[in-house]
Amino acid sequence: MTARLPTVAVSLGDPAGIGAEVTVKALAEPSVRAAARWAIHGSNHAMHEAAERAGVRLDWFRVAAESERAHQEIDADCFVLDHGQVLGLFDRHEPSKVGGAASKAYVESAIVDAMRPEGDPRRVDAVVTAPISKESWAMAGFRWPGHTELFAFRTRARRHCMAFAAAKLRVSLATAHVPLMNVRDILTIGRVFDPIDLGHQFCLDLGISSPRIAVCGLNPHAGEHGLFGDEEERVIQPAIDMARNAGIDADGPFPADTIFREAVRGRFDLVVAMYHDQGLIPLKLIAFDSAVNVTLGIPVVRTSPDHGTAFGIAGEGKADAGAMKQAMLLAAHMARQRRTSESRALGGSHPQGPARGEWNPGHP
């Protein structure tokens, strides 16, 4: 039965953070455990520590990540590809060079497995990334702004964008990890069109048959017809027109201080925000413990909980695993959907396994 389920990799994130804790707590949920085969990239020791401190009873199979055994078929529904113990990080919950190097190695290994060809025993159908510390990555010498950019580069994606999903709100971003002062200079028609187009497809993948998409303005009051800036007329409106010409139900640009309220009330299925905090503040306000980060446009299914490493509570066993549960369920759901779509495109059928673990963001 497990062979018919998608195989989903989970990279444990910064060992000094809450990644291992929220992972073991999520796996302790029967609906999560049954949704996929889980390949955990990280520290076996960290998993045991997290389970013990959180009071979670959980079993899994352990394989050394660099061993020959790791490249063979593993008949288990949950296994840890152990990259080794990371000493000293369980008492100091803070950014570190060691934590940055470890978390980078975990996610790089998961990406490699996601890009393997069909039939390779190490191939996975999706990747869930537990939180990393960008400061730790920088301390370790890695200058990536975050997971999204790393995945896009490693998968050679022609275009991509960051998106988020919760029960009452879905958001995609025209720009993500860039300084606010730089947004105006890098915002182009293409940068606005891509999150509309990719966000439309994302809604379809989630089962929304006729997505309604709202597009935010950049300036206060969406520019007030040029009084507070011309980006709306010069950049954003042409992107909306392109989307409409492509058959997408997109509207705007709307003032960002009111449109999210309309979306939460059900008028729109997705909101396209122009910059990171414009989209993330309303999302985290209403769904901090359940929102899921999704990278759109890449050939790999990748999700993540929409929160950070939480160094301040790491090691105390009290982290909320709601967002991690949703990220894991959504990854499994999207992997099944993608497999079904690929099978239909080839004119065949593909065993999907039991209809368990469907993504339900209303019930974390």
N, C-alpha and C positions, 0 to 999 in steps of 0.2 A: 504493500500500500504506500509506503513512504517513497518508493521510487517514482510514483505517479505525481507526487507533489512537487511544486517548484522548489529549487534549492536557493536559499537566500543567505548571503554573507552578511555578517554584522562585524564592523570594525569597532573595537571597544573604546576608541578615543583616548584622551589623555589619561594615563593610569592614575594620576593624582585627583582626577575629577570623579563624577558620578556615573560615568559610562558603564562600568561593570555592574554597579548596583541596579541601575534602571534596566539593564539587560536581563539580569537574573530575575528581577521582579516581573518583568514582562513575560519571560519564558515560563514562569510559574503559573501564568494564566492558561487554562486549558485551551481557550479559543486561539491564543497565540501559538502555543506549542503545536497544535494540530494543523495550523495553516500552511506550514512549509517544513522542509528539512532545513535546519539552521546550522550554518558553518561560521563559527565565531573566530575572528582573527584577533588575537591579543594574548594576554597573559592568563594561563590556567590558574596561577596563584592568585591573581587579582579576582578572578571569578569565584574561587573558593572563599577568599576573604570577604568579598561583597555578600555572598550568600550567607555566610556565618553571621556577619554583623546585621544583616537585614532579617535574619531568622527565616530564611527561605530554604525549604527542602527541595533539592533539585539534583537530577542526575544527568550526566553527559559523558561522551567518549572523548578522550584526550589523545591527540596525535602531535608529535613534534612538527612544527611548520616546515622545517627544512629537510625532513626525513624522506626516505623513499616511500614509506608507508603513506605519506600525505598525498602522493600522486597516484594512489591506487583507490579502487572503489571502497567507500566506507559505508557499511550497512548500519547506519544509525540515524535517528531523526534529529539528533543534536550532537555536535562535536566541536571541540575547541582545537583550532590549529595553533598550537602553543608556540609563541615567539620567545618564550623564556621569561624568567622572573625579573621584574624591574625593582631593584633594591632601593629602599629608602624613601619611596614615594607615598607610602601608606601613612606615614606620620607627618609629612610636610605637604599639605594640600595647597599648592601654589604653582605658578608657571615655572618651568625648568627646562634646561637644555635636554636632559634625559627624557622627560615626558614628551617633549616635542619630537625627538628622534623616534621614540617608541610609537607614538600615535601616527606619525607619518609612515612608518614601516607597515603598520597594521592596514591602513587604508590603501597603500600602494599594492600590497599583496592581494587585497580584495578586488581592486580594479583589474589586476592581471587575471585573476580567476574569472571575472565577468567577461573578459575579452577572449577567453579561450574558445576554441571551436566546439561545435556540437560533438558529443561523444567523448570528450576529454573528461576523465573522472573528477577533475578539479573545477570544472566549469560550474558557475552559478548563474541563476536567472535574474538576480537583483542584488543590490547592495544597500544596507542600512548603515548609516554612519553615526555612531555615538559622538557626543560633543568633543571637539578639540579646542585647545587654547591657541589662538593665533600668535599670542606673545611667546608661548613655548616653541612654536614653529620658528618664529623669528630668532629666538635664542639658539635654536639648533641649526640656524643658517638657511632656513627655507623661507623664501619671500612670497609664497603664495598668499593671496588675500583670503582664501578659504577653500573649502571642499569643492564648491561649485566650479571655480576656475580650474582647479586641478583635474576634475573629472572631464571638463570640456577639452582640456589640452591633451590628456592621455587618450581620450577616445576620438580625437581629431574631429570634433563636432564643428560643422560649418557655422552653426549659430546655436545659441542656447540662452536660457534665461532661468532665473530663480523664481519659484512659485511656492505658494503655501495654501494648505487646505485645512479647513475646520468645518464644524457642523453647519454654521450659518454664514460663513464667509470664505471666499477663495480669492487669492491675490496673486498677480504676477508683476514682476518688476522690470522696468525699462533699463534701469541701472541699479547696481547692487553695491559692491564693496569699493566705492570710490568716494573721495572727500566731497562733501556737499558743495564746496566752492567750485569743483570741477564738473558738476553735473551739467550746467548750462553749456559748457564747451564741448561735451562729448555727446549730447543728446541730438540724434539725427532722426530723420523719417524712418530709416530702417530699424533703428534701435527701439522706436515706439511700435512699429509694425510687428516685429518679431514676438514680443510678449502677448500681443493681441492674437496673432495667428497660432502660436504655440499654446497659449492659454485656451483658445477655442478647442484645439485638439485634446487638450487635457480634460476639459469638461466632457467632451464626447467619450473619452476613455473612462470617465467616472460614471457614465450612464446617463448624462444629461443630453437629451436628444436634440434640443434646439437652444444652444447656449446664448444668453443675452449678456453682452460684455459692455461694461462702463469704463471709460478712459478718463483718468484724472488730468487736470491741467497742472502746469508746473508752478505757476504764480498764484498769489492770492486772488480769489474770485475768478480763477481761470483766466487771468489777464485783463478782465473787464474790457474786452474789445480793444486791446492794445494799450490801455492806460497804465497797466502794471507789468508790461512785458509783451514781447511779440512771439514767444515760443509756441503759444497755442495756435496762432494763425499760420506761422511759418513752418512749424515742424509737426505738431501733434495732429492738427486737422487733416493735413495731407495723408498721414499714416492711417487715420480713421477712414478716409475716403478709399485708400488702397484696400483696406480690409473689407469694406462694403462691396467694392468691385469684385472681391474674391468670394462673395457670398456669405460673409460673416456678419452677424447681427451686432455691430459695434456702434456705440453712441458716445457723444462727448464733444470736446473736453468739458468735464464737470469740475466745479470747485471741490477740492479734496476735503474741505471741512464739512460737507454735507452728503457727499455721494456714498460714503461707507454706511451711513445710516439707512439709506435707501436699499443698499445691497443686503444688509442684514435683515431688512423687512421682506426680502424676497423679490424685489424688482429686478435685480441683476444676479447672474450666476457667477460672475467673476469681475473683479476690478483690476485694471491695469494702473499701477502707480509709477510715477516718474523716478522716484528715488527710494532708497532703503527705508528710512524712518517714516516716510509718507504712508507706506503700505503696512509696515510692521507695527506701528503704534496701535492702530485700531485692532489689528489681528490679535496682538498679545493682550490687549485690554479685555477682549471677550473670550479668548481661548488659549491662555498661556499654557495650561496643563494638557492641552489636547491637540494643538496645531502641529501640522506636519510640513516640513520643508521638502520640496521636490525639485529636482533639476530637470528642466524640460529641454528637448531638442537633442539630447545625447542618445547614443544607441544602447545605453545601459539604463535599466530602471534603478534610480537612486533616490532614497528618501532619508529623512533625518528628523529627530525631534526638534522642535523650534525653541530650544533653550540652550544655554551654555554649560560649561563644566561645573558650575556651582561649587567652586572650591570651598566656599564658606560653610557648606553643610556636608561636604564629601567625607566619607568614612563614618558618618553618624547613623546610617541606616534609615534616614527619614526622607530621602528624595522621592518625589512623586514620579511614578513611572507611566503616567497616563499618556504623555506625548510619545514615549518610546513604544508603548503598546500600539498606538495608532500608526506610527511610522512602520512598524514591522508588519502589521496587518495590511496596510496600504501597499507596501512593497510586494507582499505575497499576492494580493489582489491584482496589481498591475502586471506582475509577471505572468499570472494565469491569463489575463486579458490579452497580453502581447502574444503569448503562445497560441491562443485561439485565433487571433488575427493572422498570424503568420501561417498557421495551418490552413485557414480558409483561403489565403492568397495562393497557396500551393495546390488548392483543390482537394485537400485531404482532410483527415481528422486526426486529432491528437488526444490521447487520454488525459483528462484534466484532474482526475482524482475526485474525491468527495467534495461536495459543495460546502466546505467548512471555512470558517475564518474570514467571511466576507467583511470588507471594510465598512464599519459603521461608526462614523465620527460622532454621532449623537450619544454614543454609549461607551466612553473610554473605560 
